[in-house]
Amino acid sequence: MRLRELPRTTSFRLALFFLLLFGGASVTLFGVLYVQMQGFLVARTDEWLLRERVDLSRFSPEELRTRLQARALVDPSLERAMAIFDPAGRRLDGTALPAPATIPAWDTPFDFAVALNGKREQYRGIARRLETGDTLLIAQGLHETDEFNEALVRAMLIGGILTVVLGLGGAVFVGVGAVRRLDAVTLAIRKIVAGDLSNRLPTRGTSDDVDRLVHVVNGMLEEIDRLMREVKGVCDNIAHDLRTPLTRLLGGLERVRRHDPPKEAYGLAVDDAITETKGILKTFAALLRISEVEDGARRSGFVSVDLAAIVQDAVDFYEPLADEKQLALSLSGQPVSLPLMGDASLLFEAVGNLLDNAIKFTPPGGHVRVELFVSAAGRGVSVADDGPGIPPAEREAVLRRFYRTEKSRSTPGSGLGLSLVAGIAGLHGMALTLADNDPGCRITLAKMPDA
């Protein structure tokens, strides 16, 4: 991690933004608090000044001077001062406080400064003209108020500095965590780009927004990895399954070329070559058909179809093939109709593939049972046979292209039938399940009820 990358991270910038936002709000709050406290202290001082003025106004000039003399003896402090000055500004009685330079207004509180002990001291006072022409001054020192204001400003500054330091520290901490997390994700992505599709993006297990995004990306990587493995498996299976017919085709053509057979043998060799070529083309056609179905473009042409009628047509179509192999083919359940949105030709092809497989793997004298059903779990069709069945461990694999069980290796086929059925089922939002029939296999194609 490089520190110069830190300011470019979204987490750091976001933390810094909120620090500035919170700092601005704090400064505003402290400013309002300072102004409010100043107003409160001034109001409290003014209240005392006005109350004392009213209280002292009840006395005659002689009584007032006597009272101030007594008060000065009891409380000589200059914090709260009361004094009488003559018109020339000389103190006559009361606290030893110098007279203010000017009095802006009578009976109204005002601020003034006087020199005491070589220093300028701030006071807030109120002046009243007496009947004798003298001036009564009531004043309160602002020393404690100034100390309180200084303490308040000092607390604001310390709080502001701590806020900035902690905020910057938090921003750096969050930014460093984000950079480290980004580095870990970048490293994992580079490994994936280098070809390691099994690698996954790291998660913290905190279920935050990044973790949720990483889980989605990892799910996408799982699907890509599965598809890549499936493509590799398809390529391997294509090479394996097409090598035999191509080898037979090449061998037959080479024999014809070497031995120069008679016309009849030559014709048979050409017929064999045509048969092998048709089989290869049929395999490629099936692959293209599966790709077309899995593309999903045909979903836009879905209309309301009757699955029961489609199944009946498929059973009628394959019944002669079952009779030829001495199999019993029966259709049961038979609801009046099974309406759903879909493509009739694709559904016929899916049911036909299931019937073709059942007839192909059921020994002579066996029974192929087709059943239509409607239940709370859904509606659809099942095809059961008396054949060798499909081992549980291979039921997922047989849905992949070209996969064939060991029991079916000797049976003609390309291993694409169930892949096509799975693609058609997925296109129609139907569930394809494989189960035991004891003996044989039961394959169900069901449309789940709408949520």
Secondary structure, 3 states (H helix, E strand, C coil): CCHHHHHHCHHHHHHHHHHHHHHHHHHHHHHHHHHHHHHHHHHHHHHHHHHHHHHHCCCCHHHHHHHHHHHHHHCCCCCEEEEEECCCCCEEEECCCCCCCCCCCCCCCEEEEEEECCEEEEEEEEEEECCCCCEEEEEEECHHHHHHHHHHHHHHHHHHHHHHHHHHHHHHHHHHHHHHHHHHHHHHHHHHHCCCCCCCCCCCCCCCHHHHHHHHHHHHHHHHHHHHHHHHHHHHHHHHHHHHHHHHHHHHHHHHHHHCCCHHHHHHHHHHHHHHHHHHHHHHHHHHHHHHHHHCHHHHHCEEEEHHHHHHHHHHHHHHHHHHCCCEEEEECCCCCCEEEECHHHHHHHHHHHHHHHHHHCCCCCEEEEEEEEECCEEEEEEECCCCCCCHHHCCHHHCCCCCCHHHCCCCCCCCHHHHHHHHHHHCCEEEEEEECCCCEEEEEEECCCC
